[in-house]
Structure formats: structure tokens, C-alpha cells
């Protein structure tokens, strides 16, 4: 009987994930989870055989690789039936979670204050690492500053992504004639390919470092990184309050000669407000008790720390997560 129930749950997970493709910008997010899906994720108090879908991002991005690892950890240590969903990342992920189309989602914290984000339906599980804005071009394009982007072909990230949000905010703070920017809305992998074959001149990436796609093309093509001027950083900080002045270290990618001034933004793992306290508690407990496994997945995850778990997150934390942090002596909730 137990095996039969587990088979049904695996079948539901497979059908759900196979039927949901979010890489087409014209496709709308489908209706909230069905009654049977709601029952699978809410019954009982532990995670054994529970359906857990993790909304991630581009398959070449850090969200996806860490989401895959988390999925494996929740299956291994909690007995959950878990899987990842490829998405456009931050903005889409918050919508998926608020609609109960995913139990967990990765997002950057600047997305949380957008008008379309329903914070009342979301709860934070833990702060994660930071994304770094990386504006990439090739040496042959002779682009050294944001001013040089006039008349150029630029990828600003896909609709529904934190990359596009960040790129548009940066460009709006410049004095560039926006009608003279030729914008494309490409994923990380599409942007990298387009840079290599010359169909675009520059691309915005907002991700943990190193970004896998940038690292790959840096071994084949001589790249340049465009810095963000201090005055733009200051205006963004004043206007939004969630951005940090930072640098891409000079040893991040092959061929870099010096560090590059940029901004970073904290990432957070979110769930919906109706997640049970025990489920949320177990998710956070598993993440931190086996944190080295997650950190071995990508260098960006080395910045995940329980001491920073409740900081720089403009969202109410789930009470189940806070119970775990309280037990560990992490009681500050910002």
C-alpha cells in the first residue's frame, strides 16, 4: 500500500513537471495546484513522501545547480519526493511559490518589493549568498564603460528574471538615450552563445560568481567587464536600499587583469505562508546540518552562513524556520 501511494506521488510529480515549461515568455503560469497536490504537500508533519518542487532558474545558473543539490538532500535525509523546475528565475519563482505551484523558490531580495510580488503569501526560509551584476563584452567590441553601450546590441536577461530587473534599473540611472539601445531578452546560455558568435555586443548577468557560462566562454574568448560607476551605485542604494557596492575579484575569470566595481544583491529561499511549521523547520534544518554538501556544489554557496541567515531580507520569516534559528542561537530577524 505504501509503495502504491509513493508511486502515485512520483507520477504526479513527473506529470506536473513535464507539463510545466516556463522558458517560453508568452506562456502564462497555470492555475494553482490541484486538490491532490495540496493534500500531498500538507498532510502530516514530516517530509517523508511529501511532494517538494523547487523553482530555480536557467539550467546554467547557480539557482539551478543549488536547487538540484537541495532536491537531492531533501530526498536523501527527509524522504521527500522532490524535483526542480527550470524557470526565468526570481520574479517568476515568487509567483510560482505564492500560487502553490512550487513549495520552495530562489529569489533575489530586490524582487520582494515589486508591486506584483504578493509578500503576504510568501515567507522567507533563509538568506543565501549574493548575486553580482556582471556586465560582459568581448575585447574586440572596444566597450569600456556604460556610455559605450549606445547603439550596441545588449542582452538584459529574460522576462521574469532578477537580471532583467537589475539591468533595467542600472540603465535607467544612466544618461544614455534608451531609444538608442538595442535590447534582447536572452537567458544566460543564450547570452553567452550570442556574445561568442557576435550577434550581441554586451550582456548583463546577475548571479553568484563565478557564473558558469561566463567562465566557459572566458576560456575561449577574451572578455571585458564593464564597471558600474560609484554615482550610479549610490543612487541605486538610496532608491532601493537593498544593493551593496562590491567588486568582482580579479581571479574570478580567465583573462581578468583587475577587479571590477559592481553591485551585489542578497538571495533568499522562500516558501508560501501556509507551509506547516514542521515542514519549514525540517527544510531549514536539513539545509544547515548538511551545508557542506550544498557548498561543494558551487563556489557561490560558500557564502551561505547560519550567522547571516536572517539578515538583509525584507520579508517575514516562516515561524518554522525561526524556531530552528532560535534553537541555534540565531534570533535576529531583520
C-alpha positions as CSV (number, residue, x, y, z in Angstrom):
1,X,0.0,0.0,0.0
2,X,2.8,2.4,0.9
3,X,4.6,1.6,-2.3
4,X,1.5,2.2,-4.3
5,X,1.0,5.6,-2.7
6,X,4.6,6.5,-3.3
7,X,4.2,5.5,-7.0
8,X,1.2,7.8,-7.3
9,X,3.2,10.7,-5.8
10,X,6.1,10.2,-8.1
11,X,3.7,10.0,-11.1
12,X,2.1,13.3,-10.0
13,X,5.5,14.9,-9.7
14,X,6.6,13.7,-13.1
15,X,3.3,14.8,-14.8
16,X,3.4,18.2,-13.1
17,X,7.0,18.9,-14.0
18,X,6.7,17.5,-17.6
19,X,3.7,19.7,-18.2
20,X,5.1,23.0,-17.0
21,X,7.6,24.7,-19.2
22,X,8.4,28.2,-18.2
23,X,11.1,29.0,-20.8
24,X,8.5,30.4,-23.3
25,X,8.0,34.1,-22.4
26,X,4.5,34.0,-23.9
27,X,3.2,31.2,-21.8
28,X,1.2,32.1,-18.7
29,X,1.7,30.4,-15.4
30,X,-1.1,27.8,-15.0
31,X,-3.7,27.7,-12.2
32,X,-2.8,26.9,-8.6
33,X,-2.0,23.3,-7.5
34,X,-4.9,20.8,-7.6
35,X,-6.5,19.5,-4.6
36,X,-4.5,16.2,-4.7
37,X,-1.2,18.2,-4.9
38,X,-2.3,20.4,-1.9
39,X,-3.0,17.2,0.0
40,X,0.4,15.7,-0.8
41,X,2.2,18.7,0.5
42,X,0.1,19.5,3.6
43,X,-0.8,16.1,5.1
44,X,1.1,15.0,8.2
45,X,4.0,16.8,9.9
46,X,7.2,15.3,8.4
47,X,8.6,15.4,4.9
48,X,8.6,11.6,4.1
49,X,7.0,11.0,0.7
50,X,5.9,14.7,0.5
51,X,5.9,16.5,-2.8
52,X,8.5,19.2,-3.0
53,X,9.1,21.3,-6.1
54,X,11.9,23.8,-6.1
55,X,11.6,26.7,-8.6
56,X,15.2,27.6,-9.8
57,X,16.2,29.4,-13.0
58,X,18.3,28.9,-16.1
59,X,20.0,25.5,-16.2
60,X,23.4,27.1,-16.5
61,X,22.8,29.3,-13.4
62,X,23.6,28.9,-9.7
63,X,20.0,28.7,-8.7
64,X,19.6,25.6,-10.8
65,X,22.7,23.8,-9.6
66,X,21.9,24.5,-5.9
67,X,18.3,23.6,-6.4
68,X,19.3,20.2,-7.8
69,X,21.5,19.6,-4.8
70,X,18.8,20.7,-2.3
71,X,16.3,18.4,-4.0
72,X,18.7,15.5,-3.6
73,X,19.3,16.4,0.1
74,X,15.6,16.5,0.9
75,X,15.1,13.1,-0.7
76,X,18.2,11.7,1.0
77,X,17.7,13.0,4.5
78,X,13.9,13.6,4.7
79,X,12.4,11.0,2.3
80,X,10.7,13.7,0.3
81,X,9.6,13.3,-3.4
82,X,11.5,16.3,-4.7
83,X,12.3,17.8,-8.0
84,X,13.4,21.1,-9.6
85,X,11.7,23.4,-12.1
86,X,13.5,25.4,-14.7
87,X,12.2,29.0,-14.7
88,X,13.1,32.5,-15.6
89,X,14.2,32.8,-12.0
90,X,13.5,35.4,-9.3
91,X,10.3,37.2,-10.4
92,X,8.7,34.0,-11.8
93,X,9.8,32.0,-8.8
94,X,8.0,34.3,-6.3
95,X,4.8,34.0,-8.3
96,X,5.1,30.2,-8.6
97,X,5.5,29.9,-4.8
98,X,2.7,32.3,-4.0
99,X,0.4,30.3,-6.2
100,X,1.5,27.0,-4.6
101,X,3.0,25.8,-8.0
102,X,6.2,25.3,-6.1
103,X,7.0,24.7,-2.5
104,X,10.4,26.5,-2.5
105,X,11.8,29.2,-4.7
106,X,15.1,31.1,-5.1
107,X,14.9,34.8,-5.5
108,X,16.9,38.0,-5.1
109,X,15.6,40.3,-2.4
110,X,15.1,43.3,-4.7
111,X,12.2,41.4,-6.3
112,X,10.3,41.2,-3.0
113,X,9.3,44.9,-3.0
114,X,8.0,44.9,-6.6
115,X,4.2,45.8,-6.9
116,X,3.5,42.4,-8.5
117,X,5.0,40.4,-5.6
118,X,2.4,39.4,-3.0
119,X,4.6,39.4,0.1
120,X,1.6,38.4,2.2
121,X,1.7,34.9,0.6
122,X,5.4,34.4,1.0
123,X,7.7,33.6,3.9
124,X,11.5,33.5,4.0
125,X,13.3,30.3,4.9
126,X,16.8,31.6,4.9
127,X,19.1,34.2,3.4
128,X,21.6,32.7,0.9
129,X,24.6,34.0,-1.0
130,X,24.8,37.2,-3.1
131,X,24.4,37.8,-6.8
132,X,26.9,40.0,-8.5
133,X,25.9,42.1,-11.5
134,X,28.3,41.2,-14.3
135,X,28.2,43.3,-17.5
136,X,30.2,41.3,-20.1
137,X,31.5,42.1,-23.5
138,X,34.4,40.9,-25.7
139,X,37.7,42.7,-26.1
140,X,37.1,43.2,-29.8
141,X,34.0,45.4,-29.2
142,X,36.0,48.2,-27.5
143,X,33.4,48.7,-24.9
144,X,34.9,50.1,-21.7
145,X,32.0,51.9,-20.0
146,X,28.2,52.1,-19.8
147,X,28.4,55.1,-22.1
148,X,29.9,52.9,-24.8
149,X,26.7,50.9,-24.9
150,X,24.9,53.5,-27.1
151,X,23.9,51.9,-30.4
152,X,25.0,48.5,-29.2
153,X,23.1,45.2,-29.0
154,X,22.6,44.3,-25.4
155,X,21.1,41.3,-23.6
156,X,19.4,42.3,-20.4
157,X,18.1,38.9,-19.3
158,X,14.8,37.1,-19.7
159,X,11.4,38.4,-18.6
160,X,10.7,37.3,-15.1
161,X,14.4,37.4,-14.1
162,X,16.2,39.4,-11.5
163,X,18.9,40.0,-14.2
164,X,16.4,42.0,-16.3
165,X,15.2,43.9,-13.3
166,X,18.7,44.8,-12.3
167,X,19.8,45.7,-15.9
168,X,16.9,48.0,-16.5
169,X,17.4,49.8,-13.2
170,X,21.1,50.4,-14.0
171,X,20.3,51.6,-17.5
172,X,17.6,54.0,-16.2
173,X,20.1,55.6,-13.8
174,X,22.5,56.4,-16.7
175,X,22.1,59.4,-19.1
176,X,22.1,57.0,-22.1
177,X,19.4,57.6,-24.8
178,X,17.4,54.5,-24.1
179,X,15.8,54.5,-27.6
180,X,19.3,54.0,-29.0
181,X,19.9,50.8,-27.1
182,X,19.1,47.6,-29.0
183,X,17.9,45.3,-26.2
184,X,17.5,41.5,-26.3
185,X,16.0,39.3,-23.6
186,X,18.1,36.2,-23.5
187,X,18.9,33.6,-20.9
188,X,22.4,33.1,-19.5
189,X,23.3,30.4,-22.0
190,X,21.7,32.3,-24.9
191,X,23.6,35.4,-24.0
192,X,26.9,33.6,-23.8
193,X,26.4,32.0,-27.2
194,X,25.4,35.3,-28.7
195,X,28.5,37.0,-27.3
196,X,30.7,34.4,-28.8
197,X,29.1,34.5,-32.2
198,X,28.9,38.3,-32.3
199,X,25.1,38.6,-32.5
200,X,25.1,40.8,-29.4
201,X,27.8,43.2,-28.1
202,X,27.3,43.0,-24.4
203,X,25.2,41.1,-21.8
204,X,24.0,41.5,-18.2
205,X,24.4,38.6,-15.9
206,X,23.2,38.7,-12.3
207,X,24.3,35.6,-10.5
208,X,26.7,34.1,-8.0
209,X,30.3,34.1,-9.0
210,X,31.7,32.5,-11.0
211,X,28.9,32.3,-13.5
212,X,29.3,29.0,-15.3
213,X,28.5,30.4,-18.8
214,X,30.9,33.4,-18.4
215,X,33.6,31.0,-17.1
216,X,33.2,28.8,-20.1
217,X,33.4,31.5,-22.8
218,X,36.3,33.2,-20.9
219,X,38.4,30.1,-21.7
220,X,37.7,30.6,-25.4
221,X,37.2,34.3,-25.9
222,X,38.9,37.4,-24.5
223,X,36.3,39.2,-22.4
224,X,36.0,42.6,-20.8
225,X,33.8,43.6,-17.8
226,X,32.1,46.9,-17.7
227,X,32.2,48.6,-14.3
228,X,29.3,50.3,-12.6
229,X,30.2,53.9,-11.6
230,X,30.1,54.9,-8.0
231,X,27.4,57.6,-8.5
232,X,25.0,55.1,-10.1
233,X,25.6,52.6,-7.2
234,X,24.9,55.3,-4.7
235,X,21.6,56.3,-6.4
236,X,20.5,52.7,-6.6
237,X,21.3,52.2,-2.9
238,X,19.4,55.4,-2.0
239,X,16.4,54.5,-4.1
240,X,16.0,50.8,-3.2
241,X,18.1,50.1,-0.1
242,X,19.0,46.5,-0.9
243,X,22.1,46.9,-3.1
244,X,25.7,46.7,-1.9
245,X,28.7,48.2,-3.5
246,X,31.1,45.3,-4.3
247,X,33.8,44.0,-6.7
248,X,34.2,41.1,-9.0
249,X,37.6,39.8,-7.9
250,X,40.4,39.8,-10.5
251,X,40.8,36.0,-10.3
252,X,37.2,35.1,-11.0
253,X,37.5,34.5,-14.7
254,X,40.3,33.7,-17.1
255,X,42.0,36.8,-18.6
256,X,40.8,39.3,-15.9
257,X,43.6,41.7,-15.1
258,X,41.9,43.6,-12.3
259,X,38.8,43.6,-10.1
260,X,35.7,45.3,-11.4
261,X,33.4,47.6,-9.5
262,X,29.8,46.4,-9.4
263,X,26.8,45.9,-7.1
264,X,25.6,42.7,-5.3
265,X,22.2,41.7,-4.1
266,X,21.3,39.1,-1.5
267,X,19.4,35.9,-2.4
268,X,16.8,34.3,-0.3
269,X,15.0,30.9,-0.3
270,X,11.2,31.4,0.0
271,X,8.1,29.3,0.6
272,X,4.4,30.0,0.9
273,X,2.7,31.2,4.1
274,X,0.7,28.1,4.5
275,X,3.7,25.7,4.7
276,X,3.4,23.9,8.0
277,X,5.8,24.9,10.8
278,X,7.3,21.4,11.0
279,X,7.9,21.2,7.2
280,X,9.6,24.6,7.2
281,X,11.6,23.7,10.2
282,X,12.8,20.4,8.6
283,X,13.7,22.1,5.4
284,X,16.0,24.6,7.1
285,X,17.4,22.1,9.5
286,X,18.4,19.8,6.6
287,X,20.0,22.6,4.7
288,X,22.2,23.7,7.6
289,X,23.0,20.3,9.0
290,X,24.3,19.3,5.6
291,X,25.5,22.7,4.4
292,X,28.9,21.4,3.2
293,X,27.2,19.3,0.6
294,X,25.5,22.4,-0.8
295,X,28.7,24.5,-0.6
296,X,30.6,21.8,-2.7
297,X,28.1,22.3,-5.5
298,X,29.2,25.8,-6.4
299,X,31.7,28.3,-5.0
300,X,29.0,31.0,-4.5
301,X,27.4,28.8,-1.8
302,X,30.5,29.2,0.4
303,X,29.0,32.5,1.4
304,X,25.9,30.8,2.9
305,X,26.2,31.1,6.7
306,X,23.7,30.4,9.5
307,X,25.0,33.6,11.2
308,X,23.7,35.6,8.3
309,X,20.5,33.6,7.8
310,X,18.1,36.2,8.9
311,X,19.9,39.4,7.7
312,X,19.1,41.7,4.8
313,X,15.8,40.0,3.9
314,X,12.8,42.4,3.6
315,X,10.3,39.6,4.2
316,X,8.7,37.9,7.2
317,X,10.4,34.7,8.1
318,X,8.4,31.5,8.4
319,X,7.8,30.6,12.0
320,X,9.1,27.1,11.5
321,X,12.4,28.5,10.2
322,X,12.6,30.9,13.1
323,X,12.1,28.1,15.5
324,X,15.2,26.4,14.1
325,X,17.3,29.6,14.2
326,X,16.2,30.3,17.8
327,X,17.4,26.8,18.8
328,X,20.8,27.6,17.1
329,X,21.0,31.0,18.9
330,X,20.3,32.9,15.7
331,X,17.5,35.1,17.0
332,X,17.9,38.3,15.0
333,X,15.2,38.7,12.4
334,X,15.6,41.7,10.1
